[in-house]
Amino acid sequence: MRLGVDFGGTKIEAALLDSSGEIRARQRVPNPGDYQAAVRAVAELTARIEQETGARADTIGVAMPGSLSPLTGLVRNSNSVWLNGKPFFEDLKAVLARPLRVENDANCFALSEAVDGAAAGSRVVFGVIVGTGCGGGVVVDRKVIEGASGIGGEWGHTPLPWARADEVQPRDWCGRVGCLEQWLSGTGFKRWAGMSAGDANARALAGDPHARVLLDLLADRIARALAVVIDIIDPDTIVFGGGVSNIDSLYPSIRGKLIAHVFSDFVGAKIVKNKHGDSSGVRGAAWLFDADRAASEQMA
């Protein structure tokens, strides 16, 4: 049995998966927003899941905002800023007392969809989260690519490519100027569009031409941002998650706009919506140890 924990900004969810990937039990609680209380909440949630099923998890994977610094082992780059600078891995390991992996939430999303989701069967997968925030993750041969600095896939904090004169670059929460999160996320869309992405979609479906223009502009900005990813890693599949991913009209629009920006005469990547939805965080976290084993077997 493997347990996955999705440690989000507002909620903490845990799910116990069997060897076939079926969820045996799942529970969620509000994230208390306090470091020590949050560590205790993960431990208590794990205990309740195990009590409910009568099974003990052999391994635990945790999906979290931000990442662990390979230099210090401390959390960095989290938009839940109270996590930054904390020894999250060591503190969780102490209370959970079993093999543990902690990984960026976008990486876990990408892994979930690469293993048995919308990108199953693809060798190189780029996972995109466009929800409250904006993030990315790279998976190759069902293994998360963290990189030498542990920031592989940190797409949301790169600048908007080919910015136009009217695209005034706002300052992001991270301190940088012009990050994709300020343009592509649901929060960013509301800032520059004056309405939520969901409202824009509803109005566009009802025939509102202004809402259609706003969504077309969003698709153009996403296409510009993805073109850089395609030029660098040329993924087999790009899979979308987060609330903005539920706007079905974006997919053909993004695909149609990509060719103007990629350094190629065609776009081979599939552009798809996720299969597992809100479950991808816990599923990807649970698969972390299996992905490590699969990669080791390939290298043997």
BELQUI-V139609 format. One record per backbone hydrogen bond with DSSP energy under -1.0 kcal/mol. CO is the residue of the C=O (numbers start at 1). NH is the residue of the N-H. Records with the same first field share a line. If there is no record, write none. Layout:
# BELQUI-V139609
CO = NH ; NH
This chain:
# BELQUI-V139609
1 = 58
2 = 17
3 = 61
4 = 15
5 = 63
6 = 8 ; 13
10 = 31
11 = 8
12 = 29
13 = 6
14 = 27
15 = 4
16 = 24
17 = 2
18 = 21
22 = 18
25 = 16
27 = 14
29 = 12
34 = 38
35 = 39
36 = 40
37 = 41
38 = 42
39 = 43
40 = 44
41 = 45
42 = 46
43 = 47
44 = 48
45 = 49
46 = 50
47 = 51
48 = 52
49 = 53
50 = 54
59 = 3
60 = 101
61 = 5
62 = 103
63 = 7
64 = 105
67 = 76
69 = 73
74 = 69
75 = 85
76 = 67
79 = 81
80 = 83
83 = 86
86 = 75 ; 88
87 = 91
88 = 92
89 = 93
90 = 94
91 = 95
92 = 96
93 = 97
99 = 60
101 = 62
103 = 64
104 = 108
105 = 109
106 = 110
107 = 111
108 = 112
109 = 113
110 = 114
111 = 115
112 = 116
113 = 117 ; 119
117 = 120
119 = 122
123 = 141
124 = 236 ; 237
125 = 139
126 = 239
127 = 137
128 = 241
129 = 135
130 = 244
131 = 186
133 = 131
135 = 129
137 = 127
138 = 145
139 = 125
140 = 143
143 = 140
146 = 152
151 = 154
153 = 155
155 = 158
156 = 181
158 = 180
164 = 167
166 = 168
170 = 178
172 = 175
176 = 172
178 = 160
179 = 182
180 = 183 ; 184
185 = 189
186 = 190
187 = 191
188 = 192
189 = 193
190 = 194
196 = 200
197 = 201
198 = 202
199 = 203
200 = 204
201 = 205
202 = 206
203 = 208
204 = 207
208 = 212
209 = 213
210 = 214
211 = 215
212 = 216
213 = 217
214 = 218
215 = 219
216 = 220
217 = 221
218 = 222
219 = 223
220 = 224
221 = 225
222 = 226
223 = 227
226 = 230
227 = 231
228 = 232
229 = 233
230 = 234
236 = 270
237 = 126
238 = 272
239 = 128
240 = 274
241 = 130
242 = 245
243 = 246
244 = 247
246 = 248
247 = 250
248 = 251
249 = 253
250 = 254
251 = 255
252 = 256
253 = 257
254 = 258
258 = 261 ; 262
262 = 264
270 = 238
272 = 240
276 = 279
277 = 280
279 = 283
280 = 284
281 = 285
282 = 286
283 = 287
285 = 288
287 = 291
288 = 292
289 = 293
290 = 294
291 = 295
292 = 296
293 = 297
294 = 298
295 = 299
296 = 300
